[in-house]
């Protein structure tokens, strides 16, 4: 998978969230003629933020995740989310899986996780 498209109510608010917490500032953002704002991370993954005025409804199980190198990376990220009052909706700290899930400004669940190679 190379990109994900999300409908968002406020592109700048979502842009700040994904740049601040998930590293989507590796390249300059691009806005396309159709109003979609494209963000990029260092792995070459792109996140398309499309404007919407309608309600955003997702099934409970819907989420997307980003992998990290160590359990400590997840713990530090969790601590940062807490310090910034970002809503945390799930945490796991097992020998073979460490994860934290949070909500973005539009309610999407985003997971940061570590698993051994």
Z-matrix of the N, CA and C atoms (Angstrom, degrees):
N
C 1 1.433
C 2 1.530 1 107.81
N 3 1.326 2 115.67 1 136.96
C 4 1.462 3 119.50 2 -176.21
C 5 1.520 4 113.61 3 -115.95
N 6 1.334 5 117.49 4 -18.14
C 7 1.459 6 118.48 5 177.47
C 8 1.527 7 110.90 6 -156.16
N 9 1.305 8 114.32 7 164.01
C 10 1.458 9 122.75 8 178.04
C 11 1.515 10 107.42 9 -136.04
N 12 1.322 11 117.29 10 135.58
C 13 1.461 12 122.20 11 178.41
C 14 1.524 13 108.76 12 -110.07
N 15 1.328 14 116.12 13 129.51
C 16 1.462 15 122.09 14 178.97
C 17 1.519 16 110.07 15 -125.48
N 18 1.313 17 116.16 16 138.51
C 19 1.459 18 120.87 17 171.76
C 20 1.533 19 106.93 18 -83.14
N 21 1.326 20 116.77 19 130.54
C 22 1.466 21 120.99 20 -178.03
C 23 1.521 22 110.39 21 -133.64
N 24 1.334 23 115.68 22 151.01
C 25 1.464 24 120.42 23 -179.60
C 26 1.521 25 112.55 24 -83.05
N 27 1.320 26 117.32 25 -29.94
C 28 1.462 27 121.53 26 -177.25
C 29 1.527 28 107.55 27 -138.99
N 30 1.323 29 116.81 28 101.31
C 31 1.463 30 120.41 29 -175.00
C 32 1.523 31 112.68 30 -60.42
N 33 1.300 32 118.18 31 -42.24
C 34 1.470 33 119.83 32 -177.79
C 35 1.528 34 111.40 33 -65.96
N 36 1.322 35 117.34 34 -39.36
C 37 1.469 36 120.87 35 176.95
C 38 1.521 37 109.87 36 -63.13
N 39 1.331 38 117.06 37 -45.36
C 40 1.463 39 120.93 38 178.83
C 41 1.521 40 111.12 39 -66.69
N 42 1.327 41 116.30 40 -39.46
C 43 1.467 42 120.23 41 177.47
C 44 1.521 43 110.80 42 -58.10
N 45 1.322 44 117.21 43 -48.83
C 46 1.470 45 120.48 44 179.20
C 47 1.522 46 111.30 45 -58.99
N 48 1.336 47 117.13 46 -42.03
C 49 1.459 48 121.74 47 179.92
C 50 1.531 49 111.22 48 -60.36
N 51 1.327 50 117.16 49 -51.80
C 52 1.463 51 120.63 50 -176.55
C 53 1.528 52 112.62 51 -72.22
N 54 1.299 53 118.32 52 -31.13
C 55 1.467 54 119.98 53 174.05
C 56 1.530 55 110.28 54 -70.59
N 57 1.311 56 117.63 55 -43.54
C 58 1.466 57 122.40 56 -176.26
C 59 1.522 58 112.79 57 -68.85
N 60 1.329 59 117.58 58 -45.87
C 61 1.459 60 120.42 59 -171.56
C 62 1.521 61 115.23 60 -101.51
N 63 1.321 62 118.61 61 -22.48
C 64 1.458 63 119.51 62 -173.49
C 65 1.520 64 114.43 63 -126.73
N 66 1.326 65 118.61 64 13.25
C 67 1.456 66 121.96 65 171.21
C 68 1.522 67 115.71 66 70.22
N 69 1.320 68 118.11 67 27.09
C 70 1.464 69 119.73 68 178.37
C 71 1.522 70 111.26 69 -86.95
N 72 1.317 71 114.65 70 52.35
C 73 1.463 72 121.49 71 177.36
C 74 1.520 73 111.34 72 -136.35
N 75 1.343 74 115.99 73 25.19
C 76 1.469 75 120.75 74 -177.57
C 77 1.524 76 111.95 75 -71.53
N 78 1.309 77 116.94 76 -27.68
C 79 1.467 78 123.00 77 176.67
C 80 1.521 79 107.18 78 -131.95
N 81 1.312 80 117.23 79 160.24
C 82 1.471 81 118.66 80 175.11
C 83 1.529 82 110.54 81 -60.88
N 84 1.325 83 116.14 82 138.34
C 85 1.464 84 120.84 83 177.15
C 86 1.531 85 108.66 84 -66.32
N 87 1.340 86 115.89 85 150.46
C 88 1.461 87 120.96 86 177.64
C 89 1.521 88 109.40 87 -124.67
N 90 1.317 89 115.68 88 135.70
C 91 1.463 90 120.16 89 174.63
C 92 1.519 91 108.31 90 -106.33
N 93 1.324 92 115.94 91 129.56
C 94 1.454 93 121.84 92 -178.22
C 95 1.525 94 110.79 93 -95.59
N 96 1.323 95 116.19 94 164.90
C 97 1.459 96 122.43 95 -176.77
C 98 1.528 97 113.00 96 -57.64
N 99 1.324 98 116.94 97 -28.61
C 100 1.467 99 120.10 98 -179.60
C 101 1.525 100 112.65 99 -83.28
N 102 1.352 101 117.14 100 3.92
C 103 1.458 102 121.30 101 177.76
C 104 1.509 103 115.14 102 92.14
N 105 1.323 104 118.12 103 -2.42
C 106 1.465 105 121.31 104 179.26
C 107 1.521 106 109.51 105 -75.34
N 108 1.321 107 116.01 106 133.89
C 109 1.459 108 123.22 107 176.33
C 110 1.518 109 107.67 108 -103.41
N 111 1.335 110 117.36 109 121.91
C 112 1.451 111 122.60 110 -176.44
C 113 1.524 112 109.62 111 -105.36
N 114 1.352 113 115.43 112 126.72
C 115 1.464 114 122.57 113 177.39
C 116 1.525 115 108.54 114 -113.48
N 117 1.341 116 116.43 115 154.55
C 118 1.464 117 120.95 116 -175.45
C 119 1.520 118 110.67 117 -133.81
N 120 1.346 119 115.92 118 140.72
C 121 1.463 120 118.98 119 173.79
C 122 1.527 121 109.90 120 -104.86
N 123 1.318 122 116.51 121 176.80
C 124 1.468 123 121.66 122 -175.40
C 125 1.525 124 112.71 123 -68.61
N 126 1.338 125 118.39 124 -18.62
C 127 1.459 126 121.83 125 179.01
C 128 1.518 127 112.72 126 -86.51
N 129 1.337 128 117.25 127 1.07
C 130 1.453 129 120.89 128 -179.49
C 131 1.514 130 113.86 129 86.49
N 132 1.309 131 117.62 130 7.45
C 133 1.461 132 121.88 131 177.46
C 134 1.523 133 108.69 132 -81.98
N 135 1.329 134 116.69 133 137.55
C 136 1.458 135 120.09 134 179.60
C 137 1.520 136 110.40 135 -115.02
N 138 1.317 137 114.24 136 144.17
C 139 1.458 138 123.01 137 -179.43
C 140 1.519 139 107.57 138 -119.71
N 141 1.329 140 116.30 139 116.87
C 142 1.460 141 122.19 140 -179.43
C 143 1.523 142 108.74 141 -96.47
N 144 1.325 143 116.53 142 122.17
C 145 1.459 144 122.07 143 178.93
C 146 1.521 145 107.94 144 -107.50
N 147 1.319 146 116.01 145 106.37
C 148 1.456 147 121.55 146 -178.24
C 149 1.517 148 110.71 147 -100.63
N 150 1.325 149 117.60 148 131.48
C 151 1.461 150 120.05 149 -177.24
C 152 1.530 151 112.25 150 -70.53
N 153 1.327 152 116.10 151 142.01
C 154 1.453 153 122.20 152 174.96
C 155 1.516 154 109.26 153 -146.36
N 156 1.311 155 115.68 154 148.32
C 157 1.457 156 121.14 155 173.79
C 158 1.525 157 110.50 156 -103.31
N 159 1.315 158 116.21 157 -13.13
C 160 1.461 159 120.97 158 -176.88
C 161 1.512 160 112.80 159 -80.54
N 162 1.317 161 116.32 160 168.61
C 163 1.469 162 120.51 161 177.97
C 164 1.525 163 110.88 162 -67.87
N 165 1.301 164 115.34 163 147.30
C 166 1.464 165 121.34 164 178.18
C 167 1.519 166 106.85 165 -107.32
N 168 1.321 167 115.76 166 117.65
C 169 1.463 168 121.07 167 -177.80
C 170 1.521 169 109.02 168 -125.71
N 171 1.301 170 115.68 169 124.56
C 172 1.457 171 121.78 170 179.74
C 173 1.529 172 108.85 171 -123.43
N 174 1.328 173 117.39 172 146.93
C 175 1.464 174 118.97 173 171.42
C 176 1.531 175 108.98 174 -64.00
N 177 1.325 176 116.98 175 153.16
C 178 1.468 177 120.91 176 -176.77
C 179 1.527 178 113.16 177 -55.96
N 180 1.319 179 117.74 178 -35.69
C 181 1.461 180 120.54 179 -175.74
C 182 1.518 181 112.99 180 -76.59
N 183 1.337 182 119.38 181 -14.67
C 184 1.456 183 121.32 182 -174.89
C 185 1.524 184 110.98 183 -67.28
N 186 1.320 185 115.09 184 127.47
C 187 1.461 186 121.89 185 172.19
C 188 1.523 187 107.20 186 -163.73
N 189 1.305 188 115.71 187 166.50
C 190 1.455 189 119.87 188 172.90
C 191 1.509 190 108.05 189 -134.69
N 192 1.334 191 116.16 190 154.68
C 193 1.451 192 119.68 191 -171.03
C 194 1.509 193 114.28 192 -131.79
N 195 1.305 194 113.16 193 159.46
C 196 1.459 195 123.38 194 178.51
C 197 1.524 196 107.15 195 -129.11
N 198 1.321 197 116.83 196 131.19
C 199 1.455 198 121.21 197 -179.68
C 200 1.514 199 112.00 198 -90.44
N 201 1.328 200 115.53 199 149.10
C 202 1.463 201 121.95 200 175.84
C 203 1.521 202 109.57 201 -128.75
N 204 1.331 203 116.82 202 171.72
C 205 1.460 204 122.56 203 -170.84
C 206 1.516 205 115.56 204 -82.82
N 207 1.339 206 117.87 205 -28.17
C 208 1.462 207 119.80 206 -174.51
C 209 1.530 208 111.51 207 -141.13
N 210 1.344 209 116.65 208 157.32
C 211 1.468 210 119.53 209 173.22
C 212 1.531 211 111.48 210 -60.29
N 213 1.326 212 116.67 211 -33.62
C 214 1.462 213 120.84 212 -179.90
C 215 1.531 214 111.49 213 -63.16
N 216 1.332 215 116.99 214 -33.30
C 217 1.462 216 120.60 215 175.59
C 218 1.532 217 110.43 216 -60.76
N 219 1.330 218 116.10 217 -42.09
C 220 1.470 219 120.49 218 179.07
C 221 1.530 220 109.81 219 -65.94
N 222 1.337 221 117.15 220 -45.40
C 223 1.467 222 120.53 221 -179.66
C 224 1.529 223 111.52 222 -61.02
N 225 1.310 224 116.76 223 -43.23
C 226 1.472 225 120.04 224 179.58
C 227 1.530 226 110.47 225 -65.24
N 228 1.319 227 116.69 226 -39.41
C 229 1.460 228 120.62 227 178.03
C 230 1.530 229 110.61 228 -64.43
N 231 1.333 230 116.41 229 -44.52
C 232 1.465 231 121.07 230 177.10
C 233 1.518 232 110.96 231 -57.09
N 234 1.323 233 116.67 232 -45.38
C 235 1.465 234 120.86 233 179.78
C 236 1.524 235 111.21 234 -62.85
N 237 1.305 236 116.51 235 -38.32
C 238 1.468 237 120.47 236 178.15
C 239 1.529 238 111.28 237 -65.63
N 240 1.343 239 115.90 238 -43.16
C 241 1.468 240 119.58 239 177.25
C 242 1.528 241 110.52 240 -59.00
N 243 1.327 242 115.86 241 -46.67
C 244 1.473 243 119.46 242 179.46
C 245 1.525 244 111.55 243 -60.23
N 246 1.318 245 116.93 244 -45.08
C 247 1.468 246 121.04 245 -179.39
C 248 1.526 247 111.42 246 -61.41
N 249 1.338 248 116.33 247 -32.20
C 250 1.459 249 121.07 248 -179.04
C 251 1.531 250 112.80 249 -93.82
N 252 1.338 251 117.21 250 5.35
C 253 1.478 252 123.33 251 -179.95
C 254 1.529 253 113.26 252 58.99
N 255 1.333 254 116.33 253 34.19
C 256 1.459 255 120.90 254 173.86
C 257 1.530 256 106.93 255 -80.89
N 258 1.343 257 118.40 256 129.59
C 259 1.467 258 120.25 257 -176.79
C 260 1.522 259 112.87 258 -62.39
N 261 1.326 260 116.18 259 122.13
C 262 1.463 261 123.17 260 175.51
C 263 1.524 262 107.40 261 -96.76
N 264 1.339 263 116.05 262 130.60
C 265 1.460 264 119.50 263 -176.41
C 266 1.526 265 112.99 264 -115.27
N 267 1.321 266 118.20 265 -2.27
C 268 1.455 267 121.04 266 177.73
C 269 1.504 268 111.43 267 -173.56
N 270 1.350 269 115.03 268 145.34
C 271 1.472 270 121.26 269 177.11
C 272 1.519 271 108.99 270 -143.50
N 273 1.325 272 116.26 271 140.29
C 274 1.451 273 122.46 272 174.52
C 275 1.513 274 107.35 273 -135.67
N 276 1.328 275 115.53 274 137.08
C 277 1.464 276 120.85 275 178.56
C 278 1.517 277 108.06 276 -140.55
N 279 1.317 278 115.46 277 80.39
C 280 1.455 279 123.57 278 -178.29
C 281 1.527 280 108.67 279 -112.07
N 282 1.321 281 118.11 280 163.04
C 283 1.468 282 119.29 281 179.60
C 284 1.529 283 114.10 282 -57.11
N 285 1.340 284 117.42 283 -33.12
C 286 1.458 285 120.59 284 -177.37
C 287 1.524 286 113.86 285 -112.83
N 288 1.331 287 117.10 286 13.59
C 289 1.465 288 119.30 287 -179.81
C 290 1.522 289 109.38 288 -165.20
N 291 1.319 290 116.07 289 121.83
C 292 1.467 291 122.03 290 176.70
C 293 1.522 292 106.42 291 -128.34
N 294 1.337 293 115.71 292 128.59
C 295 1.457 294 119.35 293 -172.42
C 296 1.517 295 110.96 294 -151.85
N 297 1.310 296 114.92 295 152.18
C 298 1.463 297 121.33 296 169.58
C 299 1.522 298 106.82 297 -139.86
N 300 1.333 299 115.93 298 136.96
C 301 1.460 300 122.32 299 177.36
C 302 1.519 301 108.53 300 -116.42
N 303 1.328 302 114.78 301 138.26
C 304 1.461 303 120.30 302 177.27
C 305 1.519 304 109.31 303 -132.63
N 306 1.322 305 115.56 304 169.58
C 307 1.464 306 120.78 305 176.16
C 308 1.521 307 109.68 306 -104.22
N 309 1.320 308 115.66 307 137.68
C 310 1.461 309 119.98 308 173.97
C 311 1.536 310 108.22 309 -82.27
N 312 1.321 311 118.43 310 177.72
C 313 1.466 312 120.18 311 -176.42
C 314 1.532 313 115.01 312 -60.11
N 315 1.354 314 117.98 313 -22.51
C 316 1.456 315 120.57 314 179.05
C 317 1.527 316 113.05 315 -99.03
N 318 1.331 317 116.87 316 3.58
C 319 1.453 318 120.55 317 177.34
C 320 1.512 319 115.48 318 96.88
N 321 1.341 320 118.44 319 -2.40
C 322 1.458 321 119.77 320 175.99
C 323 1.520 322 109.52 321 -66.39
N 324 1.323 323 116.10 322 142.58
C 325 1.461 324 121.06 323 177.67
C 326 1.526 325 108.08 324 -93.58
N 327 1.339 326 115.13 325 127.38
C 328 1.463 327 122.47 326 179.67
C 329 1.525 328 107.31 327 -121.11
N 330 1.310 329 116.20 328 133.30
C 331 1.467 330 121.62 329 -176.49
C 332 1.525 331 110.10 330 -114.75
N 333 1.323 332 115.76 331 137.58
C 334 1.456 333 122.22 332 169.88
C 335 1.523 334 105.62 333 -114.11
N 336 1.344 335 117.56 334 126.04
C 337 1.454 336 119.80 335 -171.83
C 338 1.518 337 112.92 336 -143.00
N 339 1.324 338 114.31 337 155.22
C 340 1.459 339 123.10 338 173.60
C 341 1.530 340 108.11 339 -125.52
N 342 1.322 341 115.40 340 137.73
C 343 1.458 342 123.29 341 170.60
C 344 1.518 343 107.09 342 -137.96
N 345 1.331 344 118.37 343 145.26
C 346 1.471 345 118.77 344 178.85
C 347 1.524 346 110.67 345 -64.68
N 348 1.331 347 115.06 346 152.86
C 349 1.479 348 120.55 347 179.78
C 350 1.504 349 111.55 348 -66.66
